[in-house]
Amino acid sequence: MRWKASFLESEDLMEIFDSHTHINAPEFADDIPDVIQRASALDVTAMLVIAYDADSTAKMRKLVADFPEIYGAIGCHPEDAAAYDEKLERSFIYNLQQPKVCALGEIGLDYHCEVSHDLQQSVFAQQLKLAQRLQVPVSIHNRDAFEDVYRILRAGEVWKTGGIMHSFNGDAAWAQKFLALGMSLSYSGVSTFKNAGDVREAFLATPLDKVLVETDAPYLAPVPYRGKRNEPGYTRYTLEFLAQQRGLSAPELAQKTFENTKRILGI
Ligand SMILES: [Zn+2]
């Protein structure tokens, strides 16, 4: 046989799912079509676009309507916990009933920001309850708040809907704890940073059917673009880096993470 299967696998048929991106942010106001085209040229064909305010929700809804492989999520980020009220909750319910808007997020805790921890925790718990009521998976933001995020997810019986720890940046021990709650772990450009040895150990300890990849664009650009505006196409670099860490081909990890994302989002 002259053509090895691996040749075909590496050149063809790679599809990458960016499980957390904000191409609905002002940073992309001028060039969304180019960004989507560049992503597709790098085989990043599917995305979950996360809305976090009125403007980003309108843009998310348009993207979801215009592109078959773009899906949406909506939720109250912990930084905006003070804005959470019944009216906002009703708008989440409405949006989550629209086609292809399939996750509540990002929600969680951010102890790097000024908002009171009590308020963040209460809004996080309320949104977990909402996810249960609507039976939708959650996308979780966790910054410097591992203990409390874990406790609240556990109390919220998150395993009933499942969800994604977005841009997971804990060590292997934390990975095990969140996996035990039924969560999947999404790895971003952070895992390519020099000082992220802990995160790479967590990745190696995460079963393949629980691994996702993402950009969190416009933030967290992977090496070799660290410090620049991130964009969904760069998921490719994170994916290739992670595949190598694990002794897999990029198409193998792409396929696995693509399937995982679709399964978790129920799409
Ligand atoms: Zn985000």
Boltz pocket constraint, residues with backbone or C-beta under 6 A from the ligand:
constraints:
  - pocket:
      binder: B
      contacts: [[A, 20], [A, 22], [A, 50], [A, 106], [A, 216]]
      max_distance: 6.0
